[in-house]
Amino acid sequence: MLKAIIDSVYLNLISGLVLLVTSGYETWNTFGEGTIGAHHGVLIFSIIHILKTLPEMVEGFKDVNEAEGLEKEK
């Protein structure tokens, strides 16, 4: 049960987007200071986290399209 929650594409996508927005906001606010902080690492981590979910989502969309095609053939 816990593994299914952890491996959820939706949960990973939402958490990546939340990290992206919050760290992006912090990065934008400190853009002119010329310092590097933890929010920069979190921003990179969130982008990687989101990119890892894309192949699974594309595969799911392909499956839905195939199922719609089979449904139309009937």
Sine and cosine of phi, psi and omega as CSV:
sin_phi,cos_phi,sin_psi,cos_psi,sin_omega,cos_omega
0.00,0.00,-0.75,0.66,-0.01,-1.00
-0.91,0.42,-0.61,0.79,0.02,-1.00
-0.90,0.44,-0.60,0.80,0.03,-1.00
-0.91,0.41,-0.60,0.80,0.04,-1.00
-0.93,0.36,-0.69,0.72,-0.03,-1.00
-0.92,0.40,-0.59,0.80,-0.03,-1.00
-1.00,0.06,0.09,1.00,-0.03,-1.00
-0.91,0.41,0.80,-0.60,0.01,-1.00
-0.90,0.43,-0.65,0.76,-0.03,-1.00
-0.91,0.42,-0.68,0.73,0.02,-1.00
-0.90,0.44,-0.68,0.74,0.02,-1.00
-0.91,0.41,-0.63,0.77,0.02,-1.00
-0.92,0.39,-0.71,0.70,0.00,-1.00
-0.90,0.43,-0.69,0.72,0.01,-1.00
-0.91,0.42,-0.61,0.79,0.06,-1.00
-0.90,0.43,-0.65,0.76,0.02,-1.00
-0.92,0.38,-0.63,0.78,0.05,-1.00
-0.90,0.44,-0.71,0.71,0.05,-1.00
-0.88,0.47,-0.64,0.77,0.00,-1.00
-0.89,0.45,-0.71,0.70,-0.03,-1.00
-0.92,0.40,-0.73,0.68,-0.07,-1.00
-0.94,0.35,-0.69,0.73,0.01,-1.00
-0.96,0.27,-0.52,0.86,0.08,-1.00
-0.90,0.43,-0.65,0.76,0.06,-1.00
-0.88,0.47,-0.72,0.69,0.00,-1.00
-0.90,0.43,-0.66,0.76,0.02,-1.00
-0.90,0.43,-0.66,0.75,0.01,-1.00
-0.90,0.44,-0.64,0.77,-0.01,-1.00
-0.93,0.38,-0.48,0.88,-0.03,-1.00
-0.96,-0.27,0.34,0.94,-0.09,-1.00
-0.88,0.47,-0.67,0.74,-0.08,-1.00
-0.99,0.16,-0.15,0.99,-0.07,-1.00
-0.97,0.23,-0.44,0.90,0.02,-1.00
0.97,0.23,0.31,0.95,0.04,-1.00
-0.95,-0.31,0.36,-0.93,0.05,-1.00
-0.93,-0.37,0.76,-0.65,-0.01,-1.00
-0.79,-0.61,-0.04,-1.00,-0.02,-1.00
-0.91,0.42,-0.47,0.88,-0.02,-1.00
-0.90,0.43,-0.43,0.90,0.06,-1.00
-0.93,0.37,-0.66,0.75,0.06,-1.00
-0.91,0.41,-0.63,0.78,0.03,-1.00
-0.91,0.41,-0.59,0.80,0.05,-1.00
-0.88,0.47,-0.72,0.69,0.04,-1.00
-0.90,0.43,-0.68,0.74,0.03,-1.00
-0.87,0.49,-0.65,0.76,-0.02,-1.00
-0.92,0.40,-0.62,0.78,0.03,-1.00
-0.89,0.45,-0.70,0.71,0.03,-1.00
-0.90,0.44,-0.64,0.76,0.00,-1.00
-0.88,0.47,-0.67,0.74,0.02,-1.00
-0.93,0.38,-0.68,0.73,-0.01,-1.00
-0.89,0.45,-0.51,0.86,0.03,-1.00
-0.93,0.37,-0.43,0.90,-0.01,-1.00
-0.99,0.10,-0.34,0.94,-0.08,-1.00
-0.87,0.49,-0.71,0.70,0.01,-1.00
-0.86,0.51,-0.62,0.79,0.01,-1.00
-0.92,0.38,-0.61,0.79,0.01,-1.00
-0.93,0.36,-0.67,0.75,0.02,-1.00
-0.89,0.46,-0.66,0.75,0.04,-1.00
-0.88,0.47,-0.65,0.76,0.05,-1.00
-0.90,0.43,-0.65,0.76,0.04,-1.00
-0.90,0.43,-0.61,0.79,0.04,-1.00
-0.90,0.44,-0.67,0.74,0.02,-1.00
-0.89,0.46,-0.64,0.77,0.02,-1.00
-0.91,0.42,-0.68,0.73,0.03,-1.00
-0.89,0.46,-0.66,0.75,0.04,-1.00
-0.90,0.44,-0.66,0.75,0.01,-1.00
-0.91,0.42,-0.63,0.78,0.04,-1.00
-0.91,0.41,-0.62,0.79,0.04,-1.00
-0.89,0.45,-0.66,0.76,0.03,-1.00
-0.92,0.38,-0.58,0.81,0.00,-1.00
-0.92,0.38,-0.62,0.78,0.00,-1.00
-0.94,0.35,-0.50,0.86,0.01,-1.00
-0.93,0.37,-0.46,0.89,-0.05,-1.00
-0.95,0.30,0.00,0.00,0.00,0.00
